[in-house]
Amino acid sequence: MNLSRFDIVIGLLMTPLVLVLPLATQNDFYLNLATLIMIWSIFAVGFDFVFGSLGMVSFGHASFLGIGGYAVAIVTQRFGLPFEAGVALAIVAAATCAWIYSFFALRVAGIFFSLVTLALSQLLYILADSKLRDWTGGADGLPGVARPETFGIDFFNSVNFYWYVATIFAMVMVVIAIIRTSPFGRVVMAIQQNELRTQQLGYNTHRIKQITFLLSGAISGLAGALLASLLMYVNPQMLHWSTSGDVIIMTLLGGAGTLWGPVAGVILFESLKEWLSGWTPYWYGILGILFILATLYFPKGVLGEIQAYAGRVRARGRKP
């Protein structure tokens, strides 16, 4: 699959927004909100690599997010290693967990795949909440998660941490774009469209699914490490099924299977959440109603529908 002109235009529009925000405001609330949106966007694009590109609904991706958060917390607090080592371990640990999950979940398909990932995720949640409380802090979690110490820069400053996350976000989006347009990415899309024919062409579709799941887990683990660092806190809620549900909603809102759709979904979700939560304590119910309406009237997601409309306009323009 080639990178569309639409994806390039969205990327060019996003770049000045990311660059201008810290210059336009020094308000910690808005900077932290923008940082949170970029971290969730990393998680969402990682999740969409399985959901949108491979066509498999995973309810277990909260596991990889939570493992990333706990890994960076434990490594920096218990063993005194630098934050960068914690991030590296978070990526490896989440990827390893995804690889293990794949041995069980990929034995089935459809709703059964979703249920297996849900069961595995909840098992890990229970372990973190109770059995492993000496390491995870149980329901109280682990406060005081470290932030980077690169080049002696104070990353407890909201502006500096914003730039740190923005740099990683940009690199992740470039990597995702390269993977999507690579031969491997085309095979992943072929599996979604017709797995049997892809097998007949000689591809080991099971192994490709495993690799895709591993890459998705690694990106999610990176997001978990950054999220724990932003909040300076990690608890079992990061592993809960509702966290997986949130990223599914975000991805569907923006447009699953598109490069920038998950990012648009995160922006919509987090912006509505902040606005509605300041207006009513029942914000989640209202957000649910809006999600239902969006699913009915924008089945491809907001950005997905815009991209489809732009494609139809170009197609009409090429007709003689």
C-alpha positions, 0 to 999 in steps of 0.5 A: 500500500502506497502512502497516499497524498491525503496522508502526506497532507495531514502530516504536513498540517500536523507538523506546524501544529506540533511545533507552534503549540509550545510557542503559543502557550506556556500553560502546563495544562495544555502542554500536558494535554497535548503530550498525553494526546501524543502518547495515546496516539503512539498507543493507538497507531500501535494498536491499529497495526493489528486492528486496522491493518490486520483486521483483528480486534484485540482486547488485550493491548492494555497489557502491553501498555501496562507492562511498558509502564511497570517496566520503566517504573521498576527498572528506574526505582528498584535497580536505579537504571537510567530512564532510557534503559527503562524505555528499552526494557519496556519495549522488549518486555511488551514485545515479548508479552505480545509474542507469548500472547500470539501463541495462544490468541492466533490459534483462533480467529474472530470473536474468539481471538478477541476473547482470548486476548481479553482473558490473558489481559485480565489475568495479567491485571489480576496478577498486578493487582494482587499476586505481584503487589510486592513489585507492582504496589497492588491497587496503590500502584507505583508513584514517583516514576522517573523522567529522562535525564538526557544531556542534563535537560530538566524534563520535569519542565512541561515544555521540555518533556513535550519536545521529548515526546513529540520527537518520539511521536514523529519517529514512530509515525515515520516508522509506521508509514515506512512499514505500511508502505513496505512489502511486509505492510502490503502482505499484512493488508493482503492477509486482511483481505484474503488470508487463503490467497495470501497463503497460496502465494507462498507466505507464512501468514501465521508467522506474519501475524505473529511479527505484526502482533510483536511490533504492535506490542513493542509500540504499545510498550513504548507508549506505556513507558512514556505515559507512566513518565508523564503521570509519574505514576503507574497502577493496574488500571493501565492493564484493565480491559477498559483501557483496551476499550478506550483505544478501540473507541479512539481508533474507530472514531478517527478511522481504523486502517489509516495512518492518521486516523488513530491520531485524529481519534485520540484528539477527538476522544481526549478533547471531548473527555476534557470538555465533557468531564468539566461539564458533567460527571456522566461524561463517559455516558455522553461520550458513548452516545456520541461514539454510537452516532459516529459509528452510524454516520461515520462508519469509516471514522471521521478521518476515514470518511474524509479520506474516502470522500477525497478519493471519490472527488479525485476519481470524478476529476479524472473522468473524461 
